[in-house]
Amino acid sequence: MKKTSFFMLVGFLALFIAACGNSKEDNGAKDDEKLEPIEAKLDVPEKGEKGQTVSLSTKVTQGDENVEDAGEVKYEIWKNDHKEESEMVEAKHDKGGVYKAEKTFEEDGMYTVQVHVTARDMHTMPKSEIAIGEVEAGEDHQHGDHESTVSIHLMKPDSVTAGEEAEMMVHVENQEAALDDARVRFEIYQDGQEKHEWVDLAPGEAGKYSGSYTFPEKGSYNVQVHVTKGEEIHEHTMETVVVQ
C-alpha cells in the first residue's frame, strides 16, 4: 500500500508540474501577443495648394487588429528647416483605427508632417513630406542635409493639478530609431518668469526617459524638453502644460 501511495503521489506531482508548464507557456504566448508593436501608416498627399485644406490620415494597427483606443494621436507639422516653429494638430478617430485631421497651409514650400501615436503603452512617430504650391528649385525631397533627424515626444497626464506630482515621459528617436544614453531634461517656466526650473529625466527602456514635477500653482507653463548626446545632438522642443 505504501509503495502504491508513493507512486500515485509521484504521478500526481508529475501531472501538476506538466500542467504548470503548459500554463506558463500559454501565458508566455499571451505576453508575446501583448508585446507585438503598434504600427502607424501615415497617409499624406504628395502635393497641396496654399490656402486649401489638406486631409491627413493615419491607420493604427497592432498585428491584425485595428487600434481604436489610442491614447493620443497628433500631427506635428513644420516648414522644412524651421522645426522650431512646428505646430501640433490633434487628430480624431474616424473608424477602423483611422485617425484624421486637417491642415491649411498658408505659405508655399516643402513641409514635414510627423504623426505622434501613443497607444497601449507604446509610441511611434513616422513622418512624411508634402509640397505646397510653388516649390523653389532645390527645395525638394533632398533638401534635408541639415534638417534634424531627432524626434522628441512629450507624454504627460490628461490633467495636471497644482501641488500634486505630475509624472511625465519623453520618447526620443534619432533617424527613426530609439535614442539611448542621451541626457534629457525639462526646462519649466511661465511666461515673464525669470527663474526656470530644471528637471533631469531618468532613462528607461528603448529611448524612453521619465521624470516628475510638482507645479506650484494654477496656470499655463512652458515645458521645454532638451535632448543632448555628445557633441552631435542638441535638440529641444516646447509644449504648454495647463495646470488646474
ROPA-787865 format. One record per residue: residue in three letters; x, z, y of N, C-alpha, C in turn. Coordinates in pm, 1 decimal, padded with zeros to 6 digits. Each point is the difference from the previous one (the first is absolute). Layout:
% ROPA-787865
ATOM   r      nxx      nzz      nyy     caxx     cazz     cayy      cxx      czz      cyy
ATOM Ala        X        Z        Y        X        Z        Y        X        Z        Y
...
//
This chain:
% ROPA-787865
ATOM   r      nxx      nzz      nyy     caxx     cazz     cayy      cxx      czz      cyy
ATOM Met  00082.2  00000.0 -00120.6 -00082.2  00000.0  00120.6  00085.8  00000.0  00125.7
ATOM Lys  00109.3  00081.3 -00007.9  00083.4  00009.2  00119.6  00065.9 -00134.0  00029.7
ATOM Lys  00047.3 -00069.0 -00111.0  00063.2 -00130.4  00022.6 -00101.0 -00099.8  00053.6
ATOM Thr -00119.6  00003.2 -00055.3 -00104.2 -00092.4  00047.3 -00031.4  00024.0  00146.9
ATOM Ser -00012.2  00127.7  00038.7 -00029.0  00033.0  00140.3  00113.0 -00044.1  00090.4
ATOM Phe  00124.0  00016.7 -00049.5  00116.4 -00038.6  00080.9 -00000.9 -00149.4  00028.1
ATOM Phe -00023.6 -00080.1 -00108.4  00000.7 -00145.2  00017.7 -00115.7 -00047.8  00086.5
ATOM Met -00114.1  00069.2 -00012.4 -00113.8 -00034.6  00085.4  00033.6  00025.8  00146.8
ATOM Leu  00071.0  00111.9  00024.0  00038.2  00033.7  00137.5  00097.1 -00102.5  00056.0
ATOM Val  00098.2 -00040.2 -00083.1  00097.4 -00099.9  00044.1 -00069.2 -00132.0  00030.6
ATOM Gly -00094.1 -00038.3 -00088.0 -00073.1 -00123.9  00022.6 -00080.5  00003.3  00128.1
ATOM Phe -00063.6  00112.7  00027.1 -00079.0  00014.9  00123.1  00087.7 -00011.1  00124.5
ATOM Leu  00118.8  00065.7 -00006.1  00091.8 -00006.6  00115.2  00048.0 -00142.1  00023.9
ATOM Ala  00026.5 -00073.2 -00110.5  00046.0 -00138.7  00014.2 -00106.8 -00085.4  00066.4
ATOM Leu -00126.3  00018.3 -00042.3 -00109.4 -00076.2  00061.4 -00016.1  00035.8  00147.1
ATOM Phe  00015.2  00129.7  00032.0 -00015.4  00046.6  00138.7  00107.3 -00060.8  00089.6
ATOM Ile  00126.6 -00000.5 -00050.9  00110.3 -00055.6  00078.5 -00019.3 -00149.4  00022.0
ATOM Ala -00045.5 -00070.9 -00105.8 -00024.1 -00143.6  00011.8 -00108.3 -00029.1  00103.1
ATOM Ala -00106.0  00083.4 -00002.8 -00108.6 -00019.1  00096.0  00049.1  00021.0  00141.7
ATOM Cys  00083.0  00104.4  00018.2  00056.0  00025.8  00133.4  00085.5 -00116.7  00045.9
ATOM Gly  00078.4 -00054.1 -00094.3  00085.5 -00113.5  00034.3 -00081.0 -00118.2  00045.6
ATOM Asn -00109.2 -00029.5 -00071.6 -00085.8 -00111.2  00039.4 -00062.3  00023.7  00135.3
ATOM Ser -00039.0  00128.0  00023.6 -00061.4  00034.1  00127.8  00097.0 -00023.0  00113.4
ATOM Lys  00128.3  00039.6 -00022.1  00100.2 -00019.1  00104.3  00023.9 -00147.0  00026.0
ATOM Glu -00000.3 -00080.9 -00112.9  00019.9 -00143.0  00018.4 -00113.2 -00060.3  00080.1
ATOM Asp -00124.4  00045.3 -00031.6 -00114.6 -00051.2  00074.5  00010.5  00036.2  00147.1
ATOM Asn  00037.7  00129.5  00026.8  00014.1  00043.4  00138.5  00108.7 -00078.5  00070.0
ATOM Gly  00108.9 -00027.1 -00076.8  00108.4 -00077.1  00058.5 -00046.6 -00137.0  00041.1
ATOM Ala -00084.8 -00062.8 -00085.9 -00051.6 -00131.9  00033.3 -00085.0  00005.5  00125.1
ATOM Lys -00082.9  00108.0  00009.5 -00084.2  00013.9  00118.5  00084.4  00021.6  00123.9
ATOM Asp  00109.6  00080.4 -00014.1  00087.4  00023.7  00114.1  00064.3 -00130.1  00044.4
ATOM Asp  00039.3 -00085.3 -00099.9  00061.2 -00127.8  00034.2 -00097.1 -00087.3  00077.1
ATOM Glu -00130.3  00005.1 -00043.6 -00100.1 -00078.4  00069.8 -00014.9  00047.1  00143.5
ATOM Lys  00005.8  00133.1  00019.7 -00014.0  00054.2  00134.5  00116.5 -00040.9  00088.5
ATOM Leu  00118.0 -00019.6 -00062.0  00118.6 -00032.2  00077.0  00009.7 -00148.7  00032.3
ATOM Glu -00092.6 -00081.2 -00050.1  00004.0 -00142.1  00029.4 -00011.8 -00019.5  00151.1
ATOM Pro  00091.1 -00074.9  00060.6  00003.1 -00009.7  00146.7 -00118.0 -00078.7  00055.9
ATOM Ile -00032.6  00030.8  00123.4 -00100.5 -00079.8  00069.6  00068.1 -00126.8  00053.2
ATOM Glu -00078.6 -00103.9  00015.9  00050.1 -00124.7  00056.8 -00092.5 -00042.6  00114.0
ATOM Ala  00059.4 -00056.2  00102.7 -00077.5 -00046.5  00115.6  00032.8 -00146.3  00025.1
ATOM Lys -00099.7 -00085.9 -00010.8  00019.0 -00142.4  00026.9 -00050.5 -00029.4  00140.8
ATOM Leu  00093.4 -00021.5  00089.2 -00030.6 -00021.7  00141.8 -00032.2 -00146.9  00024.2
ATOM Asp -00113.2 -00024.6  00065.8 -00042.9 -00136.4  00029.8 -00007.3 -00017.4  00151.6
ATOM Val  00097.3 -00073.0  00054.7  00008.3 -00026.0  00143.9  00011.9 -00150.2  00020.8
ATOM Pro -00081.1 -00059.2  00088.5  00012.3 -00144.7  00025.1  00139.3 -00035.0  00050.6
ATOM Glu  00044.9 -00120.6 -00030.3  00131.6 -00043.6  00048.1 -00000.7 -00024.4  00151.0
ATOM Lys -00117.5 -00041.0  00052.1 -00008.9 -00033.8  00141.7 -00128.8  00054.8  00060.6
ATOM Gly  00004.0  00019.8  00131.3 -00117.4  00042.6  00075.2  00013.0 -00046.8  00143.2
ATOM Glu -00106.3  00017.0  00077.0  00001.7 -00042.1  00139.7 -00012.1  00119.5  00093.3
ATOM Lys  00068.6 -00007.3  00110.9 -00005.9  00105.4  00101.1 -00143.5  00019.6  00047.4
ATOM Gly -00044.5  00125.9  00005.1 -00133.3  00030.3  00047.8 -00108.5 -00007.7 -00105.7
ATOM Gln  00034.2 -00047.3 -00119.7 -00098.3 -00008.6 -00107.2  00021.0  00114.3 -00100.1
ATOM Thr -00110.9  00044.0 -00060.4  00007.2  00110.1 -00096.0  00053.3 -00049.3 -00134.1
ATOM Val  00097.0  00073.3 -00053.7  00060.6 -00031.8 -00129.5 -00040.9  00107.0 -00100.4
ATOM Ser -00043.8 -00043.5 -00117.7 -00039.6  00093.1 -00105.7  00120.2  00034.4 -00087.7
ATOM Leu  00017.6  00129.3 -00026.0  00106.9  00050.0 -00086.2 -00064.6  00064.2 -00122.6
ATOM Ser  00056.1 -00025.2 -00117.2 -00061.6  00048.9 -00123.1  00107.2  00045.5 -00098.5
ATOM Thr -00028.0  00107.3 -00072.8  00091.5  00050.2 -00102.7 -00080.4  00045.3 -00121.3
ATOM Lys  00037.6 -00049.6 -00117.0 -00063.7  00043.6 -00124.3  00092.1  00101.3 -00067.3
ATOM Val -00053.5  00119.7 -00026.8  00078.0  00109.0 -00059.0 -00044.2  00020.4 -00144.8
ATOM Thr  00096.8 -00000.8 -00091.1 -00029.6  00018.2 -00141.6  00096.9  00098.6 -00062.5
ATOM Gln -00041.8  00052.7 -00115.3  00087.7  00080.7 -00084.5 -00022.1 -00048.1 -00142.3
ATOM Gly  00095.1 -00075.9 -00051.3 -00021.5 -00065.0 -00127.9 -00111.1 -00102.7  00014.0
ATOM Asp -00101.7  00009.7 -00085.7 -00114.2 -00091.5  00005.8 -00115.3  00055.6  00083.3
ATOM Glu  00021.0  00117.1  00061.7 -00108.4  00067.0  00073.0  00009.9 -00025.4  00149.9
ATOM Asn -00113.0 -00032.6  00061.3 -00005.2 -00009.1  00146.0 -00000.4  00140.6  00059.4
ATOM Val  00083.5  00023.1  00097.1  00008.4  00131.5  00063.4 -00094.2  00002.4  00119.8
ATOM Glu -00111.5  00070.8 -00014.8 -00100.1  00007.5  00106.0  00001.3  00134.1  00072.2
ATOM Asp  00095.0  00087.7 -00037.5  00004.2  00134.5  00057.4  00133.3  00028.9  00069.7
ATOM Ala  00059.4 -00102.6  00058.5  00127.4  00019.7  00069.8 -00016.2  00101.8  00112.3
ATOM Gly  00099.0  00087.7  00014.2 -00006.3  00101.6  00104.6  00019.8 -00059.1  00138.5
ATOM Glu  00082.2 -00105.0  00006.6  00027.7 -00061.8  00130.8  00048.2 -00142.9 -00019.3
ATOM Val -00056.9 -00089.9  00076.3  00048.8 -00137.8  00007.2 -00001.0 -00039.9  00147.6
ATOM Lys  00115.5 -00034.9  00051.8  00005.2 -00043.5  00139.6  00109.7 -00104.6  00016.6
ATOM Tyr -00019.6 -00084.4  00099.6  00092.6 -00109.8  00026.4  00087.0  00034.5  00120.7
ATOM Glu  00131.5 -00013.9 -00018.3  00093.2  00013.9  00112.0  00040.7 -00141.5  00042.1
ATOM Ile -00018.1 -00029.9  00128.2  00020.9 -00136.2  00048.8  00094.5  00002.6  00119.9
ATOM Trp  00097.4 -00087.9 -00003.8  00089.5 -00008.9  00115.6  00052.3 -00142.4  00016.4
ATOM Lys  00027.8 -00034.7  00127.0  00063.6 -00127.5  00028.1  00145.2  00010.1 -00043.2
ATOM Asn  00048.1 -00101.5 -00069.2  00133.8  00007.6 -00056.4  00105.6  00034.8  00106.4
ATOM Asp  00089.3  00089.8 -00041.7  00106.3  00054.0  00085.3 -00052.0  00101.7  00101.3
ATOM His -00127.4  00043.5 -00015.3 -00056.7  00102.2  00088.2 -00073.4  00106.1 -00082.2
ATOM Lys  00064.2  00045.6 -00106.4 -00066.3  00094.8 -00090.3 -00033.5  00132.1  00069.7
ATOM Glu  00077.6  00033.8  00102.1 -00026.0  00124.4  00072.2 -00135.1 -00002.9  00071.5
ATOM Glu -00060.0 -00117.4  00012.3 -00130.6 -00013.9  00064.6 -00110.5 -00027.8 -00101.9
ATOM Ser  00023.5  00039.4 -00125.2 -00096.6 -00030.0 -00106.0 -00132.7  00071.5  00023.2
ATOM Glu -00106.5 -00059.2 -00053.3 -00136.2  00052.4  00013.9 -00056.8  00026.5 -00139.3
ATOM Met -00072.9  00109.7 -00015.3 -00064.6  00033.1 -00126.3 -00148.9 -00034.2  00006.9
ATOM Val -00049.6 -00069.6 -00102.4 -00141.3 -00036.7 -00008.6 -00055.8  00053.0 -00131.7
ATOM Glu -00101.8  00085.4  00007.9 -00060.7  00057.4 -00120.2 -00080.9 -00105.6 -00074.9
ATOM Ala  00009.2  00004.3 -00133.2 -00077.6 -00090.9 -00083.6 -00114.7  00074.8 -00065.8
ATOM Lys -00105.2 -00074.1 -00033.9 -00115.0  00058.3 -00068.8 -00019.7 -00069.7 -00134.1
ATOM His -00044.4  00079.4 -00098.5 -00024.5 -00058.0 -00131.5 -00123.3 -00088.5  00005.0
ATOM Asp  00014.9 -00121.5 -00050.6 -00112.0 -00094.1 -00006.5 -00067.2  00012.4 -00137.0
ATOM Lys  00064.0 -00052.3 -00103.1 -00049.4  00014.9 -00136.7  00110.4 -00043.3 -00096.4
ATOM Gly -00008.3  00049.8 -00122.8  00095.0 -00041.1 -00103.0  00144.4  00028.9  00031.7
ATOM Gly  00025.9  00110.6  00073.0  00137.7  00035.6  00031.9  00060.9 -00080.8  00113.3
ATOM Val -00082.5 -00072.3  00075.7  00049.3 -00081.7  00111.4 -00023.6  00074.9  00131.5
ATOM Tyr  00105.2  00013.5  00078.6 -00004.7  00072.3  00127.5  00027.3 -00099.2  00113.0
ATOM Lys -00090.2 -00002.7  00099.0  00006.9 -00101.6  00103.5  00011.9  00059.5  00140.0
ATOM Ala  00059.0 -00078.6  00087.9  00007.3  00035.0  00142.6  00009.8 -00130.1  00078.1
ATOM Glu -00014.8  00009.8  00132.0  00011.0 -00117.0  00087.0  00094.8  00029.8  00114.8
ATOM Lys  00064.4 -00104.4  00047.6  00093.7  00014.7  00111.0 -00005.5 -00124.0  00088.0
ATOM Thr -00004.7  00020.7  00130.7  00006.5 -00109.1  00097.0  00136.3  00003.4  00067.1
ATOM Phe  00076.4 -00105.9 -00014.4  00134.2 -00007.2  00057.2 -00008.1 -00059.5  00140.9
ATOM Glu  00066.3  00064.5  00094.2 -00009.6 -00039.9  00140.6  00113.7 -00089.6  00046.0
ATOM Glu  00103.9 -00015.9 -00083.2  00114.0 -00082.0  00039.2  00041.1 -00090.9 -00115.6
ATOM Asp  00053.9 -00116.3  00034.5  00055.8 -00088.3 -00101.7  00127.8  00061.8 -00056.2
ATOM Gly  00035.3 -00040.9 -00121.1  00124.7  00046.3 -00058.6 -00014.8  00032.1 -00147.9
ATOM Met  00111.4  00042.7 -00060.1  00000.6  00042.4 -00140.5 -00023.6  00150.5 -00006.3
ATOM Tyr -00088.5  00041.5 -00089.1 -00033.4  00141.2 -00016.0  00019.1  00042.1 -00145.6
ATOM Thr  00033.2  00126.5 -00018.1  00006.3  00059.2 -00133.7 -00121.4  00089.5 -00019.0
ATOM Val -00063.2 -00012.0 -00116.1 -00112.6  00085.1 -00037.2  00040.0  00076.3 -00125.8
ATOM Gln  00003.3  00131.1  00011.1  00035.3  00085.2 -00114.5 -00116.0  00093.7 -00030.3
ATOM Val -00045.6 -00000.8 -00124.4 -00110.2  00087.3 -00038.2  00056.9  00126.4 -00064.0
ATOM His -00050.9  00115.1  00043.5  00039.1  00129.5 -00055.7 -00115.4  00049.3 -00086.7
ATOM Val  00024.5  00012.4 -00128.3 -00103.8  00042.3 -00094.2  00041.4  00131.0 -00065.2
ATOM Thr -00084.9  00101.7  00013.4  00020.4  00127.2 -00067.3 -00119.4  00023.0 -00092.2
ATOM Ala  00028.0  00012.3 -00130.6 -00107.3  00017.6 -00097.5  00054.1  00069.9 -00123.8
ATOM Arg -00075.0  00099.1 -00047.9  00031.6  00068.1 -00125.5  00143.6  00052.3 -00002.4
ATOM Asp  00038.1  00063.5  00110.7  00132.4  00061.5  00015.3  00113.5 -00102.1 -00003.4
ATOM Met -00030.9 -00125.7  00027.7  00102.8 -00103.5  00005.9 -00012.6 -00077.7  00130.5
ATOM His  00106.9 -00072.3  00032.3  00002.7 -00071.9  00126.7  00072.7 -00132.3 -00017.6
ATOM Thr -00051.6 -00103.6  00063.8  00067.0 -00129.7  00001.5 -00025.1 -00064.9  00134.5
ATOM Met  00091.3 -00086.2  00045.0 -00015.6 -00059.3  00133.1  00063.0 -00139.5  00008.4
ATOM Pro -00062.4 -00097.6 -00067.4  00048.4 -00138.0  00010.6 -00027.6 -00058.0  00138.8
ATOM Lys  00071.2 -00107.3  00033.3 -00020.7 -00060.4  00131.5  00007.8 -00151.9 -00008.1
ATOM Ser -00052.2 -00064.2  00104.3 -00001.7 -00145.2  00009.1  00012.0 -00038.2  00146.6
ATOM Glu  00006.1 -00131.1  00026.5  00011.5 -00048.3  00138.1 -00113.0 -00095.7  00032.2
ATOM Ile -00030.3 -00009.7  00129.1 -00100.3 -00094.1  00047.8  00048.5 -00061.5  00131.2
ATOM Ala -00018.1 -00130.8  00012.5  00037.3 -00071.4  00122.9 -00124.0 -00014.2  00086.6
ATOM Ile  00009.1  00045.8  00123.7 -00113.3 -00007.4  00092.8  00029.9 -00104.4  00107.1
ATOM Gly -00090.8 -00100.5  00008.9  00010.9 -00100.9  00105.3  00129.2 -00079.0 -00004.9
ATOM Glu  00055.5 -00023.5  00117.5  00122.9 -00077.1  00012.4  00119.4  00089.8 -00026.9
ATOM Val  00074.9 -00032.8 -00103.7  00118.6  00078.2 -00036.1  00123.1 -00076.9  00045.1
ATOM Glu  00087.8  00066.8  00074.1  00119.4 -00065.3  00053.0  00092.8 -00042.0 -00112.4
ATOM Ala  00077.2 -00105.6  00024.2  00095.5 -00048.4 -00098.9  00098.1  00111.4 -00035.5
ATOM Gly  00023.5  00016.8 -00127.9  00091.3  00105.5 -00045.1 -00070.0  00130.2 -00030.0
ATOM Glu -00121.4  00014.8  00052.8 -00074.5  00123.7 -00024.4 -00087.7 -00020.2 -00124.2
ATOM Asp  00066.2 -00026.1 -00113.0 -00071.9 -00027.5 -00123.1  00023.6  00112.1 -00098.5
ATOM His -00021.0 -00025.9 -00127.4  00011.7  00104.9 -00101.6  00144.3  00044.0 -00022.3
ATOM Gln  00094.4 -00071.2  00060.9  00139.1  00038.7 -00016.6  00050.0  00082.9  00118.1
ATOM His -00092.6  00043.6  00082.5  00036.8  00068.5  00124.0  00072.0  00131.0 -00024.2
ATOM Gly -00021.6  00061.7 -00111.8  00024.1  00143.6 -00011.8  00140.2  00044.9 -00028.0
ATOM Asp  00102.6 -00058.7  00059.5  00135.5  00045.0 -00026.0  00021.5  00142.7  00045.2
ATOM His -00068.0  00041.7  00107.8  00018.8  00136.6  00046.4 -00131.6  00077.3  00000.2
ATOM Glu -00101.0 -00053.8 -00066.5 -00125.8  00072.9 -00014.4  00020.1  00114.2 -00099.0
ATOM Ser -00053.7  00115.5  00029.6  00018.4  00115.7 -00085.9 -00059.1 -00023.3 -00138.3
ATOM Thr  00072.2  00046.3 -00102.2 -00048.9 -00008.7 -00138.0 -00054.4  00134.2 -00047.2
ATOM Val -00001.3  00099.2  00089.1 -00044.9  00134.7 -00036.0 -00146.6  00017.4  00036.1
ATOM Ser -00077.1  00050.9 -00095.3 -00141.8  00029.3  00022.0 -00022.7  00149.8 -00013.5
ATOM Ile -00072.1  00057.2  00096.7 -00024.7  00144.5  00004.0 -00149.3  00024.4  00004.6
ATOM His -00048.2  00087.7 -00086.4 -00143.1  00031.8 -00000.5 -00019.3  00151.1 -00002.5
ATOM Leu -00071.4  00050.7  00100.2 -00029.6  00143.0  00009.7 -00135.0  00028.8 -00064.7
ATOM Met -00000.8  00091.6 -00095.4 -00124.2  00043.6 -00064.6 -00029.8  00141.6  00046.4
ATOM Lys -00114.4  00016.4  00066.4 -00034.2  00129.7  00057.5 -00139.6  00040.9 -00046.1
ATOM Pro -00036.4  00127.8  00016.0 -00133.9  00044.9 -00041.0 -00109.9 -00069.9  00078.8
ATOM Asp -00118.9 -00006.9 -00058.5 -00114.0 -00060.6  00069.3 -00034.9  00077.3  00126.1
ATOM Ser  00018.4  00131.7 -00005.1 -00024.9  00082.7  00118.8  00111.6  00102.9  00013.4
ATOM Val  00040.3  00024.1  00123.7  00107.2  00095.9  00029.7 -00055.4  00105.7  00094.1
ATOM Thr  00021.5  00126.4 -00032.3 -00054.1  00110.9  00078.8  00112.7  00078.3  00066.2
ATOM Ala -00018.1  00032.1  00126.3  00100.2  00077.3  00073.4  00021.7  00134.8 -00067.3
ATOM Gly  00125.7  00039.9 -00009.4  00033.8  00129.7 -00058.8  00008.8  00000.3 -00150.5
ATOM Glu -00031.6 -00112.8 -00063.7  00008.8 -00009.7 -00145.5  00107.3 -00101.9 -00038.6
ATOM Glu  00075.1  00033.7 -00103.4  00108.5 -00087.2 -00043.8 -00054.2 -00133.1 -00051.8
ATOM Ala  00055.1 -00108.5  00048.1 -00042.2 -00133.8 -00042.1  00111.1 -00062.6 -00084.1
ATOM Glu -00033.7 -00032.6 -00124.3  00095.3 -00065.2 -00089.4 -00004.1 -00150.7  00024.8
ATOM Met  00117.0 -00061.4  00017.3  00007.7 -00143.0  00024.9  00109.3 -00062.4 -00086.0
ATOM Met -00016.4 -00128.5 -00029.1  00097.2 -00071.1 -00082.3  00031.3 -00135.4  00062.0
ATOM Val  00123.4 -00044.0 -00018.6  00042.7 -00130.5  00048.9  00052.0 -00081.2 -00118.2
ATOM His -00046.9 -00124.3 -00009.6  00048.2 -00092.3 -00102.7  00083.7 -00106.1  00069.3
ATOM Val  00123.8 -00018.3 -00046.7  00092.2 -00092.4  00065.1  00047.6 -00105.0 -00100.2
ATOM Glu -00005.3 -00126.1  00043.5  00052.4 -00110.1 -00080.3  00100.9 -00079.3  00081.2
ATOM Asn  00098.9 -00056.4 -00069.4  00094.5 -00091.9  00062.5  00005.6 -00124.6 -00086.9
ATOM Gln -00031.3 -00113.7  00059.6 -00007.8 -00126.4 -00073.6 -00097.0  00012.5 -00116.9
ATOM Glu -00112.4  00068.1  00026.3 -00110.8  00014.8 -00093.9  00036.4  00080.3 -00124.5
ATOM Ala  00104.6  00082.9  00011.0  00035.8  00092.5 -00108.0  00011.4  00139.7  00059.0
ATOM Ala -00032.1  00102.4 -00079.4  00004.0  00137.8  00048.7  00138.2  00033.7  00054.5
ATOM Leu  00003.3  00065.0  00116.1  00126.0  00039.5  00063.1  00026.2  00147.2 -00029.5
ATOM Asp  00100.6  00026.0 -00081.0  00037.0  00137.3 -00036.2  00120.6  00045.7  00081.3
ATOM Asp  00023.2  00132.0 -00001.8  00119.4  00060.8  00060.8  00010.6 -00026.6  00150.2
ATOM Ala -00112.5 -00013.1  00066.9  00001.2 -00016.9  00145.3 -00027.5  00134.5  00067.0
ATOM Arg  00028.6  00008.6  00128.9 -00038.9  00117.1  00077.6 -00127.3 -00035.3  00075.6
ATOM Val -00105.6  00075.0 -00025.5 -00128.7 -00028.0  00062.0 -00044.0  00123.0  00079.0
ATOM Arg -00036.7 -00020.7  00126.2 -00038.7  00111.7  00087.3 -00122.8 -00036.4  00082.9
ATOM Phe -00077.1  00102.4  00032.8 -00109.2 -00014.0  00096.2  00048.8  00044.2  00137.2
ATOM Glu -00035.6 -00075.9  00102.1  00014.3  00043.2  00138.8 -00141.8  00014.5  00054.4
ATOM Ile -00039.8  00123.9  00030.7 -00139.1  00028.5  00034.1 -00009.1  00050.9  00144.0
ATOM Tyr -00091.0 -00061.0  00079.3 -00015.4  00042.5  00139.2 -00131.2 -00054.9  00055.0
ATOM Gln -00042.3  00055.5  00111.9 -00115.8 -00051.2  00072.4  00047.2 -00074.2  00124.3
ATOM Asp -00079.6 -00094.3  00045.4  00036.0 -00075.2  00120.1  00025.5  00095.0  00116.5
ATOM Gly  00109.9 -00022.5  00070.8  00034.9  00084.3  00113.6  00071.8  00127.2 -00037.1
ATOM Gln  00019.7  00023.0 -00128.8  00065.9  00123.1 -00045.5  00149.7 -00024.7 -00012.4
ATOM Glu  00080.3  00085.6  00062.6  00145.1 -00018.2 -00003.2  00060.3  00042.1 -00133.8
ATOM Lys -00051.9  00108.1 -00057.2  00055.6  00049.5 -00124.5 -00057.2 -00076.0 -00118.9
ATOM His  00089.3 -00055.1 -00082.1 -00039.9 -00071.5 -00120.4  00039.8  00083.1 -00123.2
ATOM Glu -00093.0  00013.6 -00092.9  00027.9  00072.9 -00123.0  00050.7 -00097.4 -00106.7
ATOM Trp  00101.8  00043.6 -00076.2  00056.5 -00083.4 -00105.8 -00022.7  00066.5 -00135.1
ATOM Val -00042.7 -00078.8 -00096.8 -00025.9  00051.2 -00134.5  00071.9 -00089.2 -00100.7
ATOM Asp  00089.4  00058.9 -00079.6  00068.2 -00074.7 -00106.0 -00087.9 -00004.7 -00124.4
ATOM Leu -00010.6 -00118.6 -00060.9 -00081.4 -00017.1 -00119.1  00085.4  00007.2 -00125.8
ATOM Ala -00059.6  00048.4 -00106.8  00070.9  00013.1 -00127.7 -00025.2 -00123.5 -00086.0
ATOM Pro  00105.3 -00054.1 -00062.5 -00019.1 -00117.8 -00085.2 -00073.7  00035.7 -00128.3
ATOM Gly -00080.2 -00094.3 -00047.4 -00071.1  00017.0 -00126.8  00024.0 -00121.9 -00086.7
ATOM Glu -00103.2 -00044.3 -00068.3  00014.1 -00113.8 -00089.6 -00003.5 -00131.6  00075.0
ATOM Ala  00078.0 -00094.3 -00045.1 -00003.8 -00141.7  00041.0 -00038.1 -00024.5  00145.6
ATOM Gly  00089.1  00033.5  00091.7 -00020.7 -00032.3  00140.1 -00102.8  00083.1  00072.1
ATOM Lys -00039.7  00113.1 -00058.1 -00098.7  00086.9  00064.3  00068.2  00124.8  00054.6
ATOM Tyr -00040.1  00038.5  00121.6  00057.8  00115.3  00067.8 -00115.0  00084.2  00055.0
ATOM Ser  00007.3  00130.8 -00021.8 -00112.9  00085.3  00038.6  00045.2  00115.1  00088.8
ATOM Gly -00094.6  00047.9  00079.7  00025.9  00112.8  00088.4 -00130.6  00051.2  00056.9
ATOM Ser  00008.1  00105.7  00077.6 -00121.8  00057.4  00059.0  00028.5  00047.1  00142.5
ATOM Tyr -00107.8  00012.2  00077.3  00012.1  00045.6  00138.3 -00131.0  00066.1  00040.0
ATOM Thr  00010.5  00107.6  00076.5 -00118.3  00068.8  00051.3 -00016.3 -00035.4  00147.1
ATOM Phe -00101.6 -00077.1  00030.4 -00025.8 -00038.8  00139.2 -00057.8  00120.1  00074.4
ATOM Pro  00059.0  00037.9  00113.5 -00038.4  00125.7  00066.0 -00138.8  00000.6  00063.5
ATOM Glu -00049.1 -00117.1  00045.8 -00129.4 -00002.9  00067.8 -00066.6 -00136.3 -00016.4
ATOM Lys -00125.7 -00006.1  00038.5 -00074.7 -00125.0 -00010.3  00057.3 -00106.0  00093.5
ATOM Gly -00023.9 -00126.0 -00036.1  00044.0 -00108.9  00085.9  00061.2 -00113.6 -00079.9
ATOM Ser  00049.5 -00100.0  00072.5  00065.3 -00114.8 -00063.4  00151.2  00017.4  00004.4
ATOM Tyr  00062.6 -00020.1 -00113.1  00145.2  00015.4 -00011.7  00062.3 -00132.7 -00043.6
ATOM Asn  00116.7 -00028.8  00054.2  00078.9 -00113.0 -00047.1  00087.8  00047.4 -00115.4
ATOM Val -00007.7 -00068.2 -00112.0  00086.6  00030.7 -00113.8  00086.1 -00123.2 -00025.6
ATOM Gln  00124.9  00009.6  00042.0  00092.3 -00111.5 -00018.4  00084.6  00027.5 -00123.8
ATOM Val -00000.2 -00095.4 -00092.4  00075.8  00014.2 -00124.6  00133.1 -00071.8  00015.0
ATOM His  00109.1  00072.5 -00018.2  00134.3 -00057.3  00008.2  00059.4 -00010.2 -00140.1
ATOM Val  00052.1 -00116.8 -00033.9  00063.2 -00022.3 -00129.9  00141.5 -00051.5  00023.2
ATOM Thr  00098.9  00071.4 -00052.6  00138.8 -00043.7  00011.6  00068.4  00006.9 -00135.9
ATOM Lys  00090.2 -00094.8 -00021.1  00083.3  00000.9 -00121.1  00129.5 -00071.9  00031.9
ATOM Gly  00108.2  00074.8  00000.4  00130.0 -00057.4  00032.4  00001.4 -00059.3  00139.4
ATOM Glu  00080.8 -00103.7  00016.4  00010.6 -00067.2  00129.0 -00096.3 -00118.4  00010.7
ATOM Glu -00059.4 -00040.4 -00111.7 -00078.6 -00122.4 -00001.9 -00146.4  00019.5  00036.8
ATOM Ile -00057.4  00113.8 -00037.1 -00144.4  00018.4  00018.7 -00027.8  00110.0  00100.9
ATOM His -00071.0 -00034.6  00105.1 -00050.3  00097.1  00097.4 -00130.1 -00056.6  00054.8
ATOM Glu -00110.2  00036.6 -00062.6 -00130.4 -00053.6  00035.1 -00094.8  00113.9  00037.1
ATOM His -00104.3 -00033.8  00072.1 -00100.0  00100.7  00033.4 -00136.2 -00066.2  00020.6
ATOM Thr -00102.5  00078.8 -00014.3 -00135.8 -00046.0  00027.1 -00080.1  00116.3  00057.2
ATOM Met -00100.7 -00031.4  00078.0 -00077.5  00103.6  00068.6 -00144.7 -00004.6 -00043.1
ATOM Glu -00058.6  00119.5 -00020.9 -00143.5  00011.5 -00025.5 -00054.7  00116.0  00081.3
ATOM Thr -00129.9 -00006.7  00027.6 -00067.4  00106.9  00072.4 -00079.0  00084.9 -00097.4
ATOM Val  00015.0  00131.9  00011.8 -00074.9  00093.0 -00083.1 -00092.7  00080.3  00091.3
ATOM Val -00128.5 -00004.2 -00027.7 -00099.4  00075.9  00077.1 -00025.2  00132.9 -00069.1
ATOM Val  00023.5  00108.8  00071.8 -00012.1  00134.3 -00054.0 -00129.4  00063.9  00050.5
ATOM Gln -00079.4  00050.2 -00092.0 -00128.1  00062.2  00034.7  00016.6  00150.7  00024.8
//
